[in-house]
Amino acid sequence: MARKKSTQDTFDENVKKLAEKAPKKTAAKAKPKEKALPTIPNHLTNVKGLEEYNPKPEHYSIYPYYKEKMNHGDRSTYYIGSILYRSLADMEKRISFYLDNTSSESSKKDLKDLLIKDLEGIKKRIKAL
């Protein structure tokens, strides 16, 4: 039986044809520089300040109100009032903690002004309920 013609004989010719048709090498496109975002401050070292700060109940009008409702047997109002009081106290605690740990005086003033504005908006929405 006759052997087939070896592909090795035509391999060199085929490779030359492929090399002639090879695409031109292009330079890699430069990646656009990404803006570095400011790093988040590490407040973990001051977490004890968050745990130690306890807002005074007498600063809130809702505290004696819901306590009085418990004495009169209105458990629903007591329950709702206690949740709202805890939410307000927690918000005060967090605001105090983060503003105390803000280094820039101008940004601290801006944050305070914006919080006052937001709280005024919340006050209007609560009155509309």
C-alpha angles and dihedrals in degrees: 000000000000119000120241118251107269118250087219089076093059096034095087092050092049092050091051090052091050092048091054091054095044116130118253116258113248129200116257113260115251113247114235114249113253119224111246111236117224112265120252111250115246106239093169091100091061099043091114087067089059092049095045098049111093119179114227113252092216089068089068125071092202093063099070090037096059091041089055091049090056090055090052092050098251097138095169093059090043091053095047093043093051092051092049092047093050090049092051093046091048091050091051090048093051094044090051093047097049096041090050089054095048109105102196113080094202093052090045090055091047091050092050092050092049092048090052090050092049092048090051088053091050089049091055092048092049091050089051092057 
